[in-house]
Amino acid sequence: MPHQRKEAMLDKGDASANDDYYDPRIDTPECDEDLIPTPPDGGWGWVIVASSFFLIFIVDGVCFCFGVWMVEFMDYFNESAAKASLVGSLLSGCYLSAGPLVSALANRYGCRSVTIFGSILASLSFILSTFSPNIEMLIVTFGVMAGIGFGFMYLPAIVSVGYYFETKRALATGVGVSGSGIGTFVMAPLSKYLITAYDWKGATLIVAAIVLHGIICGALMRPLEVTPRKKSLMQRMWEEKQIRVRAFTVHDGYEDLRVHLPLLEKGIPRIAPSSVTPADAAFRSRNNSAASRRDAERPTGSDTQLSHDGRATPVEALQVFPTADDTLSRPSSRELSSSMGVIHEGDDEQPPTTTATDSNLRDRVKSLDSARQHRVQPVLNRSSSRDARAQQYTRPLYRQDIFFSGSVVNLPQYKRRHDMSDYLTSITHIPKMAPVAAQEQQKVGMFERLVGPEMYSVLEEMLDMSLMKHPVFLLICIANILAFIGFFVPFVYTVAYAIEIGIPAERGPILLSIIGIANTVARVLVGWLSDRPGINPLLINNICVIVSGIITMMVPLYGSFTAMAIYCFAFGVTVAGFICLTSIVIVEELGLEKLTNAFGLLGLFRGISGIFGPPLAGFVYDVTKDYNTSFILAGASLTMAGLLMSCIPCLSRCKKCVPSKDTSNCPERNCSAYE
């Protein structure tokens, strides 16, 4: 895992360099493994799943049953189908398009704050929409503002489940996203009942109150905390020894002088002159003679002395410890070392013999305090840096698999390790820390300084257009744009079409409920199939999209409630496979490292195309006065998307031939066209 390390040399007397002292023990990736939160795969995670379920229940339940509201808007405002459908298309398109922005905000402020804000914004937007004097005002409030609020609710619901689960993620995600189908199943008839009982304005106020319950769901999304990992006995002993050594080390750039600081701070007991024994006097005389010889041997004007190992040591560093000329008693090296649990061979016991005056003692303690402040303070700075990195590791969007909906046990990154700690370390990447030096601060753009590195790095990754140069992803994007042009058309126009062919108005919302319940069952089934060995998720995805397109083009043949109910069930099953396999297909074709980037761009393109789909179908109806053509065009768009995605395996094989420029063994004749 790459880290931006600050390696500053401790220059002589340079206090600023000391503050940037680099400790290789603290900055190593192995040490950072303890900072990465481990998903519990249960426990409070199931509360997160329940919160995600109800959030998606609200968001998709309101969006997918918009067809019930559109009929009322057309009658109340006396507007065309194209203009009325624009309200619903903006509601759905904005919550999809807001994905990159919401991801960046969730990475910086957390899923809890973002969800609560989105719930309040969406609820206020629905309340404001009841005061709309015209359809244009409704487009802004009910469409754009509520859609953005839904985006702030939807994406944290997806991210938080992936954040709390790894090995059980497929099950947890399946339970969470099943709120989409169940929400459609419940909200469609409920919306019809509320509109009939309270008209559309009263029904909107009730929906606003339901949306406000997202605050409770958001409040339950507490951040994942770092849980201490079990360490071996040898590792714990080594770390404790390093802490003891580091706590009492004065590093001056030349040698480490290990000092028993508490002993020197308390001072050395004063010894009266009368208590000096003849042995003490002899010891003092020998030290004075040795000191005189060292002073004579030292060159004039030199400010360094040679230590026992031949290295030059500043006099100031040596004078931290008193000599025989000073009046401060010097404890023995063995006494100092034993206090730290460190024994130096060859240390002789030296008797405390000299007298210490209060003034000299205070001077020595002050000098020692000054040295400790300049030399030991970097240890505290490094601790603060470690705490800052620990906070960075808790940000969800720094994990490459956060949008992956399948089981991580099938990922190559996990199979190579078979250990969750090693896997999390391999897929968690912290971007470059913000520079500290003034000259480096000038290189940072204004926008990055404004939003912060946590938001900027996510936006930069999710909106990186260089991925569009990848031919496989480019094909996926084109196919998804076509698919979402037709995706929302059945949800928006099924109720109106049912009324047109003679089905009672009160039975129209039941068709949407059938789509919802079929979608719920299919999501669980498709998710289970995608984890089975030997199953090709891309093949399932393509079959689902093509079948959904074909049956949608055949809607003009369905002239009864039973036929429409069968179509709605089949449509709900097939679109479920298309939606829930998106992340799995991306990882298989592009790799896990491209998932966040691809997910951001794909959500943006899906939202934009989803905005234009229903109004385009409404425009066709306004011109032809017939919904048959609208459904045929929507089905054709879905079918073309499925056929394009069927070309991905062919394109992937041809792309593998490009590096070697060898097309002789390529199964495709036009392989050179991709070079």
N, C-alpha and C positions, 0 to 999 in steps of 0.2 A: 504494500500500500504506500503510495507516494506521500511524503510529508515535506513541508517546507521548513527546513531547519535553519536556525540562526546560529552560526558558528562564529563567535566573537573571541578573539584572543585577548587575554588579560594583559594589557600593557602596563608598564611600570607607572604606578601612581595614577592611572586613568580610571576614575570612578565610573565613568559612563560605560566603559567596556565591561566593567564588572557586572553591571546590570544586565547585560546581554550574554552572560556566561552560559555556554552551551554544555549541557550535561547529557552525554550519550545514553546513559541508563534510562533517563526519563523519556527521551524523545524517540526511542526505538519502537517500531510497530508491535513488537512482542509485548511491550508494556501497555500499549494502547488497547490491546485485546480486552483488558479489564474494564475499559471505558465504554465498550459497545453493549447496549442493552440486549439481553437475550429474550426473545418472545416466549411468553409462558405457555403458548399452545393450549390455553384453557384458563381456568380461574376467572379473573376479571375480564379476560378476553371474550367470554360468552356474553357478558354485559355489553361489551362493545359491539358484538354481533347483533344483539337485540336493538341497540341504538341505531345501527346501520340499517337494519330491517325496516324500522319505522320511518327513518328519514327517506329511504328509497320508496317506501310505501306512499308517503306524502307526495314526493316530487313526481314520480312516474304515474302515480294514480291521478293527479291533477292534469298532467300533460297529455297522457294517452286517452283520457276521456273528454278531450276538448271538443270532440265532435258533437257532444250533447250541448255544450255552450254555444257553439257556432250557429246552430239553428236559431237560438234565441237572439244572438247578436244581429243576425241577418234580418229578423223580424222587427226587433226593437229600433235599430238604427236605419232600417230600410237600405241596407248596403248590399253590394254584390258579394258573391261567394269568394272572389279573389281577395277582396279587402278584408272581409270578416275572417278568412282563414289566415291572413297575415298575423293576426293577434296570436293564434296558437302556434304558428310556425316560428315566430320570434320567441315565444315562451320556451319552446323546446330547443331551438337553435342557439339561443343565448346561453342556456345552461351548459350546452356542450362546448361552445366556443370559449367560454370563460375558463376552461380547464387549465391552461398554462398560468394565467394570473392567479387563480385560486390555489394552484399547487405552490407557487412562490410564496403566497401569503401564509399558507398552512405550514410551510417549511420554516418561516420566520416566527410566526405568532402561535403556531400550534393548531391542531384540528379543532380543539374546544372553542377557542375564541372565534375562529372563522365560521364555524357552524352556527354559533349563537348570533353572530352578526348577520349571517345569511337568513336565518329564520326571522329575525326582526325586520330586515329589509323586505323580504318577500311578503310578510304579513302586512306591513305598512303599504306596500304597493297595491295589494288587493283592496285594502280599505280605500285608498285614493281612487282606485278605478271605479268605485261606485258613484263618484262625483263627476264622472266623465260626461260632458255634454255631447260628445261626438265620438266617432270611431277612431279618429286620429289620437285623441287623448287616451282612449282605451289601448291603442297600440303601444303607447309609451309606458303606461302604468302596468296594465295587465300583461303586456308582451315583454318589453325590454327590461323594465325594472324588476318585475317578479321573476323573469327568466334569469337575470344575473343573481338574484337572491337564491334561487333554486340551485344555481351553479355552486354557490358558497355552501350549500347544504349537501349536494350530491357527492362532490369529489372527496371531501373529508370522510364521508361514509364509506367510500371504497378504500381509501388510503389507510384508515384506522384499522380495518380488518386485516389487511396485509401486514400492518405493523405489529399486531399482536399474535399472528399465527405464521408458522412456517410449515411444519410437517402436516398439520391438519388444515392448511389454508384452503384447499379445494372444498372441503366440507363447510368450513366457516364462510367462505365466499359464496358458496351455493345457497346457504341459508340466508345470508344477508341480501343478495340480489333477488331472491325470491319475493322480496317485498314489492318488486316491480309488477309482477303478474298479479299478486294478491291485491295490491293497491288498485290496479285497473279493474279487477273483479269487483271490488267493493265500491270504489268511487264512482263508477259509471252509473249504476242504478241510484246510488245515494245523491249524486248531482241532479239527476232527473227528478227525484223526489223533492229535493230542496228547491229547485227552480219552480216546480209546480206549486209548492206550498208557500214560498216566500218571494217569488219572482227572482230574477237573476241577481239583483242587487242584494237582497237578503241572503241568498245562497252564497254570494261572494263573501259577505261578512262572516258567515259561518265557516267557510273554507279558510279565511284569514285566521280565525281562531284556532282551527285545526293545525294550520301551518305554524302557529306560534308555539305549539307543543314541541317543535324542533329544538327549542331552548333547553328543555329537559334532556333530550337525547344528546345534545352537544355538551351539556354539563357533565355527563357521565364519561366523556372521552378524556380521561385523565392521561397525562403523559406517561410513557413507559419508563420506569426507573431502572437504574443499573443494579443488578443483583450480584453480590460477591460470588466469585467463582472459586471452587475448591482448588487449593494448591497443595502440592506435595510438601512433605516436611522439610526436605532439603531446600526447596525454593523459599519457604517461609523463613528458615534460618538465615539464608543468604541475604534476603531483603532486610531482615532486622539488623544484621551486621552492617549492611550498607547505610542504613538510616543512622546508626550510632556513629559510624565513622564520619558521615557527611555532616552530622549535627555539630561536631567539634573540630572541623577542619578549617584552617586558615590557608587559603590558596593565594600565593603571591606571584604566580607565574614562573617561579624558579624551583620551589620545593614546597611540599606540604609539611606544615608544622602542626602536629596534633597537640592540642592544648586542652587541659582539663579546665574549662572555663569556670564552672561553678566554684572550684577550689580557689582560683585566683581572684574571683570576684569577692569571695568572702574574706580574702586577705590571709596572710600568714601570721600566726601568733608571734607577738613581739617577744624577743629573748633578751633579757637583761644582760649587760656586759659581764656582770659578776658570774653569770651562769655558764660562760664560755669555758669549756674544758681545754686542757693542753692539746688534746687530739683535734678539737675544733680549730684551735689557733694554728696548728700545723697544716691542717687542710686549707685554711684561708691563705696561708703563706704560699703553699704550692700553687693555688689558683692565681694569686697575684703574679707570681713569677711566670706562669704560662701565659697570662694575659700580656705581660710586658714583652715576652718574646714574640708573640703574634703581632703586636703593634710595631715592633722593630722590623719584622720581615715584610710588612705590608708596604707597598710602594707609596711614596708621598703623593697626596692628592687623590688617591684612589678612594672610591666610595663603596667598594665591594670587598668581600672576604671570601676565601675558598672554604667550602664546607668539607666534611669528611670524605665525600665522594668526588671531590675535585671540581664541583660546580660553583660558579660565582654566585654569591648570595648577598643582597644589599645589607648594609650595616643596619639600616632601620629595622629590617626584619629580624636580625640577630639581637638587636637591642630590645626587642619586645621581652626577651628573657634577661634578667639581671645577671651580671658577672660578679666576680669577687669584689670589684671596685665599688659596686653598688651595695646598698644597704638592705636590699630585699632578699629574703631567703628564697632559695631555689629548690623546689621539690625534685625528687629524683625522677629520672625518666621511667623507671619501672613503676613508680607510684602513679605517674600520669597515664602510662599505658594500661595499667591494671584497671584503672577507673573506666576505661573504654572497652575492656575486654580484649585488648591488643597487647601482646607480649613481644618485645623486641629482644632478640638474642644479643648477648654481649653487653647489655646495659648493666652497669655497676651501680650498686647502692651508694648514694652520696648523702652524707649526713647534713641535716639542716643546721648550719652553724652560725650564720651571720645575723646581725641585728637589723631590723627594719624600722625605719622612721615612718610616721604617718604621712608626711608629705610625699616621700618617694613612693610609698605604697599607692597613694591616690594617683600619682602621675602614671605609674605602671598600669594600674587598672584602667585609667582613661585611655592610654594608648592601646591597650588590649581591646577595650570596648570599641574604639575607632576602627581597629583592624577587623574586628568581628562584624561590625556593621557593613563595612565595604566588601568583605570576603564571604560572609555567610548569608547576606541578604539575597544573593542570586538564588540560593536554595528556595527561599520563600517565593521569589519571582517565578521559578520553575514550577512550584506548586500551584501558583495562580494560573500559569499557562496550562498546566494539566487539567485544572478545573474548567478552564475555558474550552479545551478540547473535548472534555467529557460532555459539556453542553452541546457541542457541535455534533457529537456522535448520536445524540438523541433526536436529531432532526430527521423526519421520516424520508424526505426526498433525497437524502444522501445514500440511500440503499437502492441498488440497481434493480432489485426484484420487487419493488413496492407495488407496481401495477400488474404483477404477474398473478393471474387468477388460478393457476393450476397448482399442483403439489410440487414443492421444491425438490423432493427426492428424485424427481425425474430430470432435473437440470444437470448438465455436465459439471457445473461448478460444485455441486453437492456430491455427485458420484465420485469425483476425484479425491474427496476428503473423508466423507462419511462421518464427519464431526461437525456439529452445529456451530461451535465456537469458531473453528477454522473457516467454515463456510461464510458466516457473518462477517468475519474479518476480510475475506476475499471480495465480497460484494458491497462493502461499505467504503465509500470514497469521499473524503473531505476535500473540497476545492482549496486552492491556494488561499492562505490566510491574508487578511488585509495588511499591506505593508505598514511598517511603523516609521521608517525613516522619512524625513521631510521631503527629500528629493524623490523618493518612491511614491509618496502621496500625490505628487503632481502628475504622475503617470496614470492615476486612476481617473476614469471618466466621471463627469458630474452626475450622470444617472446612477452609476454604481455607488457613489458616495451617498446619493439621496435615498436609495432603496435598501442599501446594505448588501453585503456579500451573500447573505443567506437567500435573499430574493433574486439578486442579480444572477447568481450562478445557476439557479433553477430555470429562470427565464431564458438565459443564454443557451442552456442545454435543450430545453423543450422546443425552442423556436429556431434551432440551428438548421438553416435551410440547406446546408451542405449535404444533408442526407438525401435530398431530392436528386442528387447525382447518382445515387444507387438505383440501378434499373429495376430491381425487384421492388423496392419501396415505392418508386415512382408508379409502377403498375398497380400496387396496392392502393395508393392514393387515388388514382383515376377510377379504379373500381369502386372504392368507397364513396367517392363523389357521386357517381351514377347511382349507387345503391340507395343513398340517403335522399336523393331527389324523389324516389318512389317510396321510401320507407314509411314516412308519416302519412301518406295519402289514405291508406285504409283506415287509420285511426281517426282521421279528420272527417272523412266523407262517408263512412259506412252507415252511420245513423241517417244522414240525409238521403243516401241512396235507398235505404230500406223504406223510408217514408215514400219515396218516389215510386217504388214498385208495389206499393200497396200494403206494406207491413205496418201494423198499428204503431203509432209514435211511442207508446209506452214499452213496446217490445224491442225497439231499436237499441237502447243501452244494454240490453241483455247480450247482444252480439259482441259488444266490446268486452263484457265480462267473460265471455267464452274465450276471446283472444287472451285475456289476462290469465285465466286458470290454465289454459294450454301452455302458455309461456312459462308458467311456474313449473309445471311438470317436466317440460322439455329442458329447462335449464339444469335441473338435477340430473336428468338422464344423459344429456350431452356432456355435462361435466364429468360424470362417472365414466362414460365411454372414452373421453379424451385421455384419461389416465391409464387406460388398459394398454398393455404391451401389444405392439403390432398395429395399432390404430393410427391412421393418418388424419390428424386434425384438419389439415388443409383440405383434404378430400371431403370430409364431413361438412366443412364450411361452404365449399363450392356447391355441393349438392343442395344444401339448405337454401342458399341464395337463388339458385336456378329454379328450384321447385317453387319457392315463394313467388318468383316472378311469373312463372307459367300459370299458376292457379289464380294470380291476380289479373292476368290478361283475360282469363276465362270468366270473370265476374259477370259480364253481360248475359251469360248463359244461366245464371242463378236467378230464378224468378220466384222463389218461395223462401219462407223463413227457415225451413229445414236445410235447404241447399246453402243458404247464407251462413247458417250455423256451422255446417261442415267446413265451409271455406274458412270461416274465422278460426276454427280449431286448428286446421292445417296451417294457416298463416301464423298463428301464435307459436306453433311448434317450430316451424322453419326459421322464423326470425330470431328465435331464442338461440338456435345453434350459431347463427351469424354473429350475434352480439357477444355471447360468452366465450367464443373461441378466438376473439381478436388478439388478445395478448399472447396466447399460446402460439398462434400462427406467426406473430411478429418475432418471438424468440426463436422459433425454429428456422425462420428464413434469414433473420438479421443478427441474431445473437442477443444475449441478455444485456450486453453493454449498450445496445442501441434501443432498448425498450422505452426508456423515459423519453428520449428524443422522438421516437416514432409515435408514441402514445400522445404526446403533446401536439404534434403536427396533424395527426389523424383526427384527433378530437376537434381541432380547429376547422379542418376541411369538412368534417361531418356536420358540424354546426352550421357552417356557411351554406352548404348545399341543402341542408334540412330547412333553412329559412326560405329558400326559393322553391322547394318542391310543392307544398300545398297551394301557395298562391298561383303557381303555374297551372296546376290542375284546376283551380277555381276559375282562372281566366279561360281555360278551354271550355269549362261548363257554361260560363257567361256567354261565350260565343256560340256554342252548339246547343245549349239548353239540354244537355244530356250528360249524365255522369259516366256513361259507358266508355266514352273516349278517354276520359281522365284516368279510369282504372286501367285501360289498355296501355296508355303511355307509361303509367307508373310500373306496371308489370314488365313492360319492355325494358325499362331502365334497370330494374332489378335483374332481369335475365342477362342483359349485357354485362352487368357487373360480375355475375357469376362466371360467365364465359371468359371474361378477361382474367379473372383470378385463376382460372383453370390453366392459363398459360404460364403461371409462375414456375412450376417444375421445369418446363422447357427452358425458360429464361435462366433459371438457376444453373442448369447443366451447361448451357452455352457460356455463361459467365465464368465457369470454372476453366474453360479452355482459353480465356483471354490472356492470363499471365504468360503462358508458354507459346502463345500464337500458333498452337497446334490444333488444327481442326480436322485432322485426318481421322481421328478416332471418335469424333463428336457425333452423336446420333442425329443431330440436327444439321441440315444442309446449309442453313443461313446463319451459322454460328459466327461467321466473320462480320456479320452486320452489327454484332454487339461489341466488337473490339474497339 
